[in-house]
Amino acid sequence: MYRVVTPQTDAELDAYYLLRWELLRKPFNLPLGSERDEYDTVSLHRMMLTPEGRPVAVGRLFIGGDEAQIRFMAIQPEFRGLGLGSLMVEDLEELARQENVKRLVMNARQEAVEFYRKCGFLEVGGGPMTLGHIPHRQMIKSLTPLQTIRYRSEWCQDLATRWSRGIPMCDRMGINITHYDGQTFHLTANLAANQNVHDTMFAGSAYGMCVLAGWGLIWLQLKEVGLVGDTVLEEGNIRYYRQIDEYPEARVAREGLPAVLMPLRGGEAARFGLAIQLYSGDKLAAEFTGHYVVQPVRKI
Ligand SMILES: CC(C)(COP(=O)(O)OP(=O)(O)OC[C@H]1O[C@@H](n2cnc3c(N)ncnc32)[C@H](O)[C@@H]1OP(=O)(O)O)[C@@H](O)C(=O)NCCC(=O)NCCS
């Protein structure tokens, strides 16, 4: 089992900085010492250890108010591609959440951009040319306020992770789960990431938000009743009432949901409609009716 730890003793800190130098500075013929900067004393440092206690990864988080920057992230070459990088990002993200950080920012090396995309970061522009000649891209990740969801927050977290991993579009759209109380479910999207040429929300993104909201509520309700199923949208109709130029939020209520899922208990598909409202700020902007089908998988 790999462990992420905070290097604390002199020996641990020496091992941490040495690995940072070996992975991130030595390849560019930079001297020992070049792996440190003036923010180290006020940053949070993380190091990953193999089951035998060998350090194989490093990462640093610097928190400045609402925002935190990930820097000095690297995995030993022979341990790459095993999921350790994602684990390190998750760990740093968790630290940031605990400190109520709203946004993670970073300058990613061009060759690591795809990795950070998979971790939910959005590319927002050019970054500095550091280490002489390496192009970087500026990337951000808005942190979902999941800690504000008291009811089933771990399920909401699980759902957000599934979307992030399984539907890459969710991260591009900046989808965030903002509310679940067992009855109603809300999610938001980043307006800037979904704008059309009129600087309002692209109609396709609005539709996508509604589809996800319905899907997400069904996933949570299946868990509530102890069932699993494969959910697909069979038909969807949306009526747009006004442009979306403020905080977009999709809201859906469970209405008769637990009851209509019951055919799954007998091994049959459940078919039903859900009404989803889409708001622009506090104004109703669209209504979506989705007909979903949940196919039985297995009982738990
Ligand atoms: C970038 C780095 C941290 C990734 O760590 P890792 O442990 O190999 O990443 P993971 O195994 O967790 O990969 C997670 C996903 O990202 C993908 N991925 C990882 N590195 C990638 C890359 N360079 N290009 C494209 N995809 C990449 C993986 O294939 C995996 O995809 P999957 O979930 O679809 O299977 C690591 O390669 C590294 O240390 N690179 C050198 C230092 C560096 O560039 N640091 C970043 C400085 S900004």
Ligand as a Chemical Component Dictionary entry (heavy atoms), coordinates in Angstrom:
data_LIG
# 
_chem_comp.id                   LIG 
_chem_comp.type                 NON-POLYMER 
_chem_comp.pdbx_formal_charge   0 
_chem_comp.three_letter_code    LIG 
# 
loop_
_chem_comp_atom.comp_id 
_chem_comp_atom.atom_id 
_chem_comp_atom.alt_atom_id 
_chem_comp_atom.type_symbol 
_chem_comp_atom.charge 
_chem_comp_atom.model_Cartn_x 
_chem_comp_atom.model_Cartn_y 
_chem_comp_atom.model_Cartn_z 
_chem_comp_atom.pdbx_ordinal 
LIG C1  C1  C 0 2.962  13.946 -14.889 1  
LIG C2  C2  C 0 3.143  12.864 -13.808 2  
LIG C3  C3  C 0 3.117  13.566 -12.454 3  
LIG C4  C4  C 0 1.991  11.854 -13.926 4  
LIG O1  O1  O 0 2.104  10.895 -12.879 5  
LIG P1  P1  P 0 1.635  9.368  -13.068 6  
LIG O2  O2  O 0 1.750  8.684  -11.765 7  
LIG O3  O3  O 0 2.356  8.766  -14.207 8  
LIG O4  O4  O 0 0.110  9.570  -13.473 9  
LIG P2  P2  P 0 -1.120 8.532  -13.270 10 
LIG O5  O5  O 0 -0.593 7.151  -13.389 11 
LIG O6  O6  O 0 -1.839 8.883  -12.021 12 
LIG O7  O7  O 0 -1.998 8.895  -14.542 13 
LIG C5  C5  C 0 -3.364 9.298  -14.465 14 
LIG C6  C6  C 0 -3.880 9.399  -15.882 15 
LIG O8  O8  O 0 -3.125 10.407 -16.606 16 
LIG C7  C7  C 0 -2.530 9.833  -17.769 17 
LIG N1  N1  N 0 -1.218 10.418 -17.935 18 
LIG C8  C8  C 0 -0.214 10.435 -17.026 19 
LIG N2  N2  N 0 0.846  11.106 -17.538 20 
LIG C9  C9  C 0 0.488  11.491 -18.777 21 
LIG C10 C10 C 0 1.140  12.232 -19.801 22 
LIG N3  N3  N 0 2.373  12.705 -19.622 23 
LIG N4  N4  N 0 0.490  12.452 -20.958 24 
LIG C11 C11 C 0 -0.778 11.989 -21.141 25 
LIG N5  N5  N 0 -1.466 11.298 -20.188 26 
LIG C12 C12 C 0 -0.825 11.072 -19.036 27 
LIG C13 C13 C 0 -2.450 8.343  -17.463 28 
LIG O9  O9  O 0 -2.410 7.594  -18.658 29 
LIG C14 C14 C 0 -3.720 8.111  -16.674 30 
LIG O10 O10 O 0 -4.801 8.046  -17.573 31 
LIG P3  P3  P 0 -6.052 7.027  -17.319 32 
LIG O11 O11 O 0 -6.686 7.480  -16.007 33 
LIG O12 O12 O 0 -6.940 7.264  -18.495 34 
LIG O13 O13 O 0 -5.452 5.686  -17.244 35 
LIG C15 C15 C 0 4.469  12.072 -13.991 36 
LIG O14 O14 O 0 4.528  11.574 -15.301 37 
LIG C16 C16 C 0 5.731  12.875 -13.756 38 
LIG O15 O15 O 0 6.234  12.917 -12.650 39 
LIG N6  N6  N 0 6.273  13.515 -14.815 40 
LIG C17 C17 C 0 7.518  14.243 -14.732 41 
LIG C18 C18 C 0 7.438  15.480 -13.902 42 
LIG C19 C19 C 0 6.351  16.396 -14.342 43 
LIG O16 O16 O 0 6.123  16.627 -15.516 44 
LIG N7  N7  N 0 5.689  16.988 -13.347 45 
LIG C20 C20 C 0 4.632  17.924 -13.571 46 
LIG C21 C21 C 0 5.261  19.240 -13.540 47 
LIG S1  S1  S 0 4.027  20.412 -13.995 48 
# 
loop_
_chem_comp_bond.comp_id 
_chem_comp_bond.atom_id_1 
_chem_comp_bond.atom_id_2 
_chem_comp_bond.value_order 
_chem_comp_bond.pdbx_ordinal 
LIG C1  C2  SING 1  
LIG C2  C3  SING 2  
LIG C2  C4  SING 3  
LIG C2  C15 SING 4  
LIG C4  O1  SING 5  
LIG O1  P1  SING 6  
LIG P1  O2  DOUB 7  
LIG P1  O3  SING 8  
LIG P1  O4  SING 9  
LIG O4  P2  SING 10 
LIG P2  O5  DOUB 11 
LIG P2  O6  SING 12 
LIG P2  O7  SING 13 
LIG O7  C5  SING 14 
LIG C5  C6  SING 15 
LIG C6  O8  SING 16 
LIG C6  C14 SING 17 
LIG O8  C7  SING 18 
LIG C7  N1  SING 19 
LIG C7  C13 SING 20 
LIG N1  C8  SING 21 
LIG N1  C12 SING 22 
LIG C8  N2  DOUB 23 
LIG N2  C9  SING 24 
LIG C9  C10 SING 25 
LIG C9  C12 DOUB 26 
LIG C10 N3  SING 27 
LIG C10 N4  DOUB 28 
LIG N4  C11 SING 29 
LIG C11 N5  DOUB 30 
LIG N5  C12 SING 31 
LIG C13 O9  SING 32 
LIG C13 C14 SING 33 
LIG C14 O10 SING 34 
LIG O10 P3  SING 35 
LIG P3  O11 DOUB 36 
LIG P3  O12 SING 37 
LIG P3  O13 SING 38 
LIG C15 O14 SING 39 
LIG C15 C16 SING 40 
LIG C16 O15 DOUB 41 
LIG C16 N6  SING 42 
LIG N6  C17 SING 43 
LIG C17 C18 SING 44 
LIG C18 C19 SING 45 
LIG C19 O16 DOUB 46 
LIG C19 N7  SING 47 
LIG N7  C20 SING 48 
LIG C20 C21 SING 49 
LIG C21 S1  SING 50 
# 
